[in-house]
Amino acid sequence: MNTTIYAGLLLLAITACQSSQTDTEPLVKSQPLKENPMQESLLKNYKGYPVVFYNVENLFDTENDPRKKDDDFTPSGYKEWDEVRYLDKLEKLAEAITLADDKNPIFIGLAEVENMKNLRDLSNTGKLRETKYNVAHFESSDMRGIDCGLLFDIERFKLKKKKKFKIDFTWNRDITTRDILYVYGALMNQKNIHIFVNHWSSRREGKEETEKKRTTAAQVLRQEVDKILLKEPNANILIMGDFNDHPTDKSVNQVLSAKAFNDVKEGDLINLLWEEHADGEGTHNYRREWDVLDQMIVSQSFFKNQNGIGIEKNNAFIIRDDRLIFTYPDGGQKPSATYGGPKYYGGYSDHLPVYLKLK
């Protein structure tokens, strides 16, 4: 065959193949993770940067994973979850997360994400694209296929270690739940910080019937906290998550020993959302009652400034923006959810985000 003719036919075939691929490309494409070659000495200032936690209500991709119970969150599932809805959800979540401050968060803890792809996609959505985020995530054995994850600003945080802690229900090993995500690393001027991201078992079968699951998770977390404090008494420990319990409940208050600021004793942790709970505020609404299920808990070193990192106003806050709220005709309110059962509402999440700012 003539060489010129052959080259022309080959070019036509490649062009046709590329055109076919473009027509079938998904609306959302995962981007590669941003690497952090930066030395600790070159890390940027973290002063005034927020830390956000958000239960994002079932952030699934649209593909069916045979290892998970994710069939509902596919285009052919009963929730009719497709790329258009997925993209809209990502945009809304990025908007909600960046309501905390003009500065993008240095850390974003997340609950109810399906996989690494969700985290990458979120980090490349909306205003979050302006920050160089990397991801800490592990697949857990949760029956629904949802995990915890952490986005972190690689220009302000140097990752040293990440690990997961499994919650083992010895009385019934068929029960599974989300692992606790642990991340350790350095901020500017070699200020180290330990971060735990949690999503404890729900109250679906009743509060008392499920309490043992949450106290078990609290025991696992407290053991790890005690190990750190034994080696490093002034450690900066930041715990965030959806605990599915109130600050006053046994799992958080007694087993984890997270207290109100004016009630702490040696070894106790400080629950920064205690005041909001006492004032009747909430991050979640069940049967018209607000509950502070999403919390920020820290070691006392943050308040005593023993290890170089503090918290602005020594407090954490709920992002209660009108855009994140659904109002009933009678004036009652709740978080604007994406779904109510099988019905698609197109809201943000059935939880509100919480945040603090570092100093």
C-alpha positions as CSV (number, residue, x, y, z in Angstrom):
1,M,0.0,0.0,0.0
2,N,1.2,3.5,-0.8
3,T,2.8,5.0,2.3
4,T,0.9,8.3,2.0
5,I,-2.5,6.5,1.7
6,Y,-1.7,4.3,4.7
7,A,-0.8,7.3,6.9
8,G,-4.0,9.0,5.9
9,L,-6.1,6.0,6.8
10,L,-4.3,5.6,10.1
11,L,-5.0,9.3,10.9
12,L,-8.7,8.9,10.1
13,A,-8.9,5.8,12.3
14,I,-7.3,7.6,15.3
15,T,-9.5,10.6,14.8
16,A,-12.6,8.5,14.7
17,C,-11.5,6.6,17.9
18,Q,-10.9,9.9,19.7
19,S,-14.2,11.3,18.6
20,S,-16.0,8.1,19.9
21,Q,-14.2,8.4,23.3
22,T,-15.1,12.0,23.7
23,D,-18.8,11.3,23.1
24,T,-18.8,8.8,25.9
25,E,-16.6,10.5,28.4
26,P,-18.3,11.1,31.9
27,L,-19.1,14.6,32.9
28,V,-16.8,14.2,36.0
29,K,-13.3,12.9,35.6
30,S,-10.9,12.2,38.5
31,Q,-7.8,14.2,38.5
32,P,-4.4,12.9,39.7
33,L,-3.5,13.7,43.3
34,K,-1.3,16.7,43.9
35,E,2.1,15.6,45.3
36,N,3.9,17.4,48.1
37,P,7.7,17.7,47.5
38,M,7.8,20.6,49.9
39,Q,10.2,20.4,52.8
40,E,8.7,21.1,56.3
41,S,10.8,24.3,56.5
42,L,9.0,25.7,53.5
43,L,5.4,25.1,54.6
44,K,3.1,28.1,54.5
45,N,1.4,29.8,57.4
46,Y,-1.7,28.1,58.8
47,K,-2.9,31.1,60.9
48,G,-6.6,31.8,60.3
49,Y,-7.2,28.8,58.1
50,P,-10.3,26.8,58.9
51,V,-10.6,23.1,59.6
52,V,-14.0,21.7,58.4
53,F,-15.8,18.4,59.0
54,Y,-18.8,17.5,56.9
55,N,-21.0,14.4,56.7
56,V,-21.8,14.7,53.0
57,E,-24.8,12.3,52.9
58,N,-24.0,9.4,50.6
59,L,-21.4,10.7,48.2
60,F,-21.3,7.8,45.8
61,D,-20.0,7.7,42.3
62,T,-22.3,6.4,39.6
63,E,-20.6,3.1,38.9
64,N,-21.8,-0.2,40.4
65,D,-19.1,-1.8,42.6
66,P,-19.9,-5.5,43.1
67,R,-18.1,-5.4,46.5
68,K,-20.4,-2.8,47.9
69,K,-24.2,-2.2,48.4
70,D,-24.1,0.7,46.1
71,D,-26.7,-0.4,43.6
72,D,-29.2,2.3,44.6
73,F,-26.7,4.9,43.7
74,T,-26.4,4.0,40.0
75,P,-28.3,5.3,37.0
76,S,-30.4,2.2,37.0
77,G,-30.9,2.1,40.8
78,Y,-34.1,3.3,42.4
79,K,-32.5,6.6,43.3
80,E,-31.6,7.2,39.6
81,W,-28.2,8.5,40.6
82,D,-26.4,9.7,37.5
83,E,-23.5,11.9,36.4
84,V,-25.6,15.1,36.3
85,R,-26.8,14.6,39.9
86,Y,-23.3,13.6,41.0
87,L,-21.8,16.8,39.5
88,D,-24.5,19.0,41.1
89,K,-23.8,17.4,44.5
90,L,-20.1,18.0,44.2
91,E,-20.7,21.7,43.4
92,K,-23.0,22.1,46.4
93,L,-20.6,20.3,48.8
94,A,-17.7,22.5,47.7
95,E,-19.9,25.6,48.2
96,A,-20.9,24.5,51.7
97,I,-17.4,23.7,52.7
98,T,-16.0,27.0,51.6
99,L,-18.7,29.0,53.5
100,A,-16.5,28.7,56.6
101,D,-14.1,31.5,55.5
102,D,-12.7,33.3,52.5
103,K,-9.7,31.1,52.9
104,N,-10.1,27.5,51.8
105,P,-9.8,24.9,54.7
106,I,-6.4,23.5,55.5
107,F,-8.1,20.2,56.5
108,I,-11.5,18.9,55.3
109,G,-12.7,15.8,57.2
110,L,-15.5,13.9,55.4
111,A,-18.0,11.1,56.3
112,E,-20.1,9.0,53.9
113,V,-17.8,9.0,50.9
114,E,-17.6,5.9,48.8
115,N,-14.1,5.9,47.6
116,M,-10.9,7.8,46.6
117,K,-12.5,9.0,43.4
118,N,-15.1,11.0,45.3
119,L,-12.4,12.8,47.3
120,R,-10.4,13.6,44.2
121,D,-13.4,14.9,42.4
122,L,-14.5,17.1,45.3
123,S,-11.0,18.6,45.7
124,N,-11.2,19.6,42.0
125,T,-14.6,21.2,42.3
126,G,-15.6,24.9,42.7
127,K,-13.5,27.1,44.9
128,L,-11.6,24.1,46.3
129,R,-9.7,23.9,43.0
130,E,-7.7,26.9,44.1
131,T,-6.0,24.9,46.8
132,K,-3.5,22.1,46.3
133,Y,-5.2,19.2,48.2
134,N,-4.1,15.6,48.6
135,V,-6.2,12.8,50.1
136,A,-6.0,10.4,53.0
137,H,-8.4,7.5,52.7
138,F,-8.8,3.8,53.2
139,E,-11.5,1.4,52.1
140,S,-13.4,0.1,55.2
141,S,-15.6,-2.9,55.7
142,D,-18.8,-0.9,56.2
143,M,-21.7,-2.8,54.7
144,R,-23.0,0.3,52.8
145,G,-19.6,0.9,51.3
146,I,-19.0,4.4,52.9
147,D,-15.8,5.6,54.5
148,C,-14.1,8.5,56.2
149,G,-11.7,10.7,54.3
150,L,-9.5,13.8,54.7
151,L,-8.4,16.4,52.2
152,F,-5.3,18.4,53.3
153,D,-3.6,21.4,51.9
154,I,-0.1,20.2,50.8
155,E,1.3,23.7,50.9
156,R,0.5,24.0,54.6
157,F,0.7,20.4,55.9
158,K,3.3,17.7,55.4
159,L,1.9,14.2,55.8
160,K,4.1,11.8,57.8
161,K,1.7,9.0,58.6
162,K,-1.8,7.8,57.9
163,K,-3.5,4.7,59.3
164,K,-7.0,3.3,59.9
165,F,-8.3,1.7,63.1
166,K,-11.0,-0.9,62.8
167,I,-13.9,-1.1,65.2
168,D,-14.3,-4.8,66.1
169,F,-17.7,-5.8,67.5
170,T,-16.6,-9.0,69.3
171,W,-20.2,-10.0,70.2
172,N,-21.3,-10.1,66.6
173,R,-18.5,-10.1,63.9
174,D,-21.1,-9.9,61.2
175,I,-21.6,-6.3,62.1
176,T,-19.3,-3.8,60.4
177,T,-18.9,-0.1,60.5
178,R,-16.6,2.7,59.3
179,D,-12.9,2.6,60.3
180,I,-11.4,5.6,62.2
181,L,-9.0,7.5,60.0
182,Y,-5.8,8.7,61.6
183,V,-3.5,11.3,60.0
184,Y,-0.3,12.6,61.5
185,G,2.0,15.3,60.1
186,A,3.6,18.8,60.4
187,L,2.4,22.3,60.0
188,M,4.8,25.3,59.7
189,N,7.7,25.6,62.1
190,Q,7.6,21.8,62.7
191,K,4.4,22.0,64.7
192,N,3.0,18.4,64.6
193,I,-0.7,17.5,64.7
194,H,-2.6,14.3,65.1
195,I,-6.0,14.1,63.4
196,F,-8.7,11.5,63.8
197,V,-11.8,11.4,61.5
198,N,-14.8,9.4,62.7
199,H,-18.2,8.2,61.7
200,W,-19.6,6.1,64.4
201,S,-22.5,3.6,64.1
202,S,-26.0,5.1,63.6
203,R,-29.0,4.9,65.9
204,R,-31.1,3.3,63.2
205,E,-32.3,0.5,65.4
206,G,-32.7,2.8,68.4
207,K,-30.4,4.8,70.7
208,E,-30.1,2.3,73.5
209,E,-30.1,-0.8,71.2
210,T,-27.0,0.6,69.3
211,E,-25.2,2.4,72.1
212,K,-22.7,-0.4,72.6
213,K,-21.5,0.1,69.1
214,R,-20.6,3.7,69.7
215,T,-19.0,3.1,73.1
216,T,-16.9,0.4,71.5
217,A,-15.7,3.0,68.9
218,A,-15.1,5.4,71.7
219,Q,-12.9,2.9,73.5
220,V,-10.8,2.3,70.4
221,L,-10.3,6.0,69.8
222,R,-9.5,6.7,73.5
223,Q,-6.9,3.9,73.5
224,E,-5.1,5.5,70.6
225,V,-5.3,9.0,72.2
226,D,-3.8,7.6,75.4
227,K,-1.0,6.0,73.5
228,I,-0.1,9.4,71.9
229,L,-0.4,11.3,75.2
230,L,1.8,8.7,76.9
231,K,4.7,9.5,74.5
232,E,3.8,13.1,74.0
233,P,1.9,14.7,76.9
234,N,1.5,18.0,75.1
235,A,0.4,16.5,71.8
236,N,-1.9,18.5,69.5
237,I,-4.8,16.1,68.9
238,L,-7.8,17.1,66.8
239,I,-10.7,14.7,66.7
240,M,-13.6,15.4,64.3
241,G,-16.6,13.4,63.1
242,D,-20.2,12.3,63.1
243,F,-20.4,10.5,66.4
244,N,-24.2,9.8,66.2
245,D,-24.3,10.7,69.8
246,H,-24.6,14.0,71.7
247,P,-21.7,15.6,73.6
248,T,-23.4,14.6,76.8
249,D,-23.9,10.9,75.8
250,K,-21.9,8.1,77.4
251,S,-19.7,7.3,74.4
252,V,-18.5,10.9,73.9
253,N,-18.7,12.3,77.5
254,Q,-17.6,9.3,79.6
255,V,-15.7,6.8,77.4
256,L,-13.9,9.2,75.2
257,S,-13.8,11.7,78.1
258,A,-14.5,14.8,76.0
259,K,-15.9,17.5,78.3
260,A,-17.0,21.1,78.3
261,F,-14.1,23.5,78.6
262,N,-14.9,24.5,82.2
263,D,-15.4,20.9,83.3
264,V,-12.1,19.3,82.1
265,K,-9.7,17.5,84.4
266,E,-6.3,16.1,83.7
267,G,-6.3,13.8,80.8
268,D,-9.8,14.9,79.5
269,L,-10.4,16.2,76.0
270,I,-12.4,19.3,75.2
271,N,-15.5,19.2,73.1
272,L,-15.7,22.5,71.2
273,L,-19.4,22.0,70.3
274,W,-20.6,21.5,73.9
275,E,-22.0,25.0,74.1
276,E,-24.0,24.7,70.9
277,H,-25.5,21.5,72.2
278,A,-26.4,23.2,75.5
279,D,-28.0,26.0,73.5
280,G,-30.3,23.7,71.6
281,E,-28.5,24.1,68.3
282,G,-27.8,21.2,65.9
283,T,-26.0,19.8,62.9
284,H,-28.7,17.2,62.2
285,N,-32.5,17.2,62.5
286,Y,-34.5,14.1,63.3
287,R,-38.3,14.3,63.7
288,R,-38.1,18.1,64.1
289,E,-35.4,18.0,66.8
290,W,-32.0,19.4,66.3
291,D,-29.0,17.3,67.5
292,V,-25.3,18.1,67.6
293,L,-24.0,14.8,66.2
294,D,-21.1,16.3,64.3
295,Q,-18.4,17.5,66.7
296,M,-14.8,18.9,67.0
297,I,-12.8,17.6,70.0
298,V,-9.3,18.6,70.9
299,S,-6.6,17.9,73.5
300,Q,-6.0,20.5,76.1
301,S,-2.7,21.6,74.6
302,F,-4.6,23.6,72.0
303,F,-6.0,25.8,74.9
304,K,-2.8,26.0,76.9
305,N,-0.7,26.7,73.7
306,Q,1.8,24.2,74.9
307,N,2.8,23.0,71.5
308,G,2.6,26.0,69.2
309,I,-0.9,25.6,67.8
310,G,-4.1,27.3,69.1
311,I,-7.7,27.7,68.1
312,E,-9.3,31.1,67.4
313,K,-11.8,32.0,70.1
314,N,-11.1,28.5,71.6
315,N,-14.3,27.4,69.9
316,A,-15.8,25.5,67.0
317,F,-18.9,26.5,65.0
318,I,-21.8,25.2,63.0
319,I,-22.1,26.5,59.4
320,R,-25.8,27.4,59.5
321,D,-26.3,29.2,56.2
322,D,-29.7,29.7,54.6
323,R,-28.5,27.9,51.5
324,L,-28.0,24.7,53.5
325,I,-31.4,24.8,55.2
326,F,-34.8,23.6,54.1
327,T,-37.8,25.4,55.7
328,Y,-41.2,23.7,56.1
329,P,-44.4,25.7,55.4
330,D,-45.0,25.9,59.1
331,G,-41.5,27.5,59.7
332,G,-39.7,24.4,60.9
333,Q,-36.3,23.8,59.5
334,K,-33.8,21.0,58.8
335,P,-30.7,20.6,56.7
336,S,-31.4,20.6,52.9
337,A,-30.9,17.0,52.0
338,T,-30.1,15.4,48.7
339,Y,-32.6,12.7,49.1
340,G,-35.6,11.8,51.3
341,G,-35.9,8.1,50.9
342,P,-36.1,7.5,47.1
343,K,-37.2,11.1,46.4
344,Y,-34.6,13.4,45.0
345,Y,-34.6,16.9,46.5
346,G,-31.2,18.1,45.1
347,G,-30.1,19.6,48.4
348,Y,-26.6,19.6,50.0
349,S,-26.6,17.1,52.8
350,D,-28.8,15.9,55.7
351,H,-26.1,17.3,58.0
352,L,-24.5,20.8,58.5
353,P,-20.8,21.3,58.4
354,V,-18.8,22.3,61.5
355,Y,-15.5,24.2,61.6
356,L,-12.8,25.8,63.7
357,K,-9.9,28.1,62.8
358,L,-6.3,27.5,63.7
359,K,-4.0,30.1,65.2
